[in-house]
Amino acid sequence: MADPTPPNDPALDTLEAIAAYLASAFESGDPELLTRALSSVAQADGLAELAAATGLPRAQLAEALSAGEMSLDTTLTLMKVIDLHRPGEGPDPALFQ
C-alpha cells in the first residue's frame, strides 16, 4: 500500500505544478491525502501565484489550506483554477509515490 503522505515537494513553484498536484489529491478520493496535499501547497513557493489566480489574499489562502477547511466558495474557486491550469488529462499517481 502506498504511503498516503504527499512528498514535501520543492517543485511546487508554479501554478501548473500546484494544479497537477492538487488535482491528483482531489481525484484520489483520500481525505487524509488531500488534507496533507493542501498543507504542502500552503507552504509551497508557488502559493503567491495560486493566490493571484484565485483572487484571494495569500495569507487567507495559506491559512485555509493549512487548516484543511475552506468555505464552499473558496473550494470552488480553487477547483476552477486547478482545472484551468492543470497540464494534461487525468491524475498522475506518480506524484504520491
VENNOR-V883786 format. One record per helix or strand of 3 or more residues. SS is the DSSP state (2 for helix, 1 for strand). FROM is the first residue (numbers start at 1). LEN is the number of residues. If there is no record, write none. Layout:
ss = (SS SS)
from = (FROM FROM)
len = (LEN LEN)
This chain:
ss = (2 2 2 2 2 2)
from = (15 31 47 58 72 93)
len = (14 12 8 10 14 4)
